[in-house]
Amino acid sequence: MQRFAMLPVRRQLAAAAVVTAALVGATAAVAASVDPQDLVVAALLYLLIVVVGAVLGGIVVALVASIAAGPLLIYFFAEPVHTLHVTDGAQLVAIGVFVAAGVIVSLVVGQSEARPPLARQAPEAQSRADAAPEGDRPRRAPLAAVGHAPRPPPAAAPAAATSLASSDVVWTPDQRGELLGTTIASLARLERLLDDLLDSSRLDAGVLPVSIEPMRVEDAAALALDELGDDGAVAVTVAPGVPDALADPVLVQRIVANLVGNALRHGGGDVAVRIRTAGARVELAVVDHGPGIPAASREEAFRAFRRLDDRGSGAGLGLSLSRGFAEAMGGTLELRPSEGGGLTCVLELPIAPVAPRDGGVA
């Protein structure tokens, strides 16, 4: 079995041309500015170009781009400039980290494209595969996700970096910090998008790693709210005596972050997280009072790369991944109307069995 998939030669050549032009343009733009932070800006731009090359042209284009970008960083931005000799140890380490990150991205995308759909052996998975118009759905998924949003996640990075590198404007330290922050935040969003794409591929292939253990759902919810930077806008209510759930704490945290993030973006302000016992399950409900989703469209909302409106800039993977995570843990995720209007996302997880006491009867 091939470990890496090779894309058509014409596509690789076209992607190589795009990447080459981007490297040349980025180098010229940043090198025109004389600033100690040029190396950082150039490395961020080059990493973005490597990611684009991986998505468009596959592993070969991305590997060549990441390896070629290293000497460019050394020659144009490392002291002394216009040589291939680096005297600053910190700069040498930074360049090495950049090249390593580019190679890792290339390998990850190559593995993602080559991963066979193992779950097709199951009848229901086969029907999902047959529903796709073509057999290259895993290869088309990254392009679908990046192109799905009105403004793709990395779009702000080159704009901010180009402004930063402009020699026509003298930026204050605060302005320069803001532009660098925009660039870094945009690339962080791209990293999260790649993580979601890889997890979506793992779910389709039935190879998502899941670590089931007794865990407190309220603890995972608290970590998710910390991750989102919650400043008290989300009201959390935990009913008395809620038992431990039998689930993967990391996946539960990601589900809650996805659900609460969606509710904050689309829910019209007030968002509540309510945790209680529901029969033999632990139930976590994320409640908002926004426009909601019509009953006929609720299942459609769980389809990957589907967004029911033009608000926000997500790729339409959050609900799809959340339901996949829930089902991988033996749980469920449903959408229900909120009392008084809005949407309630209900996650139900199995209750963890109570261990018998030593020397007694359970």
Buried (B, 14 or more C-beta within 10 A) or exposed (E): EEEBBBBEEEBBEBBBEBBBEBBEBBBEBBBEBEBEBBBBBBBBBBBBBBBBBBBBBBBBBBBBBBBBBBEBBBBBBBEEEEEEEBEEEEBEEBBEEBBEBBBEBBBBBBBBBBBEBEBBEEEEBEEBEEEEEEEEBBBBBBEBBBEBBEEBBBBBBBBBBBBBBBEEEEBEEEEBEBBBEBBBBBBEBBBEBBBBBBBBBBBBBBEBEEEBEBBBBBEBBBBBBEBBEBEEEBEBEBEEEBBBBBBBBBBBBBBBBBBBBBBBBBBBEBBBBBBBBEEEBBBBBBBBBBBBBEEEEBEEBBEBBBBBEEEBBBBBBBBBBBBBBBEBBBBBBBBBBBEEEBBBBBBBBBBBEEEEEEEEEE
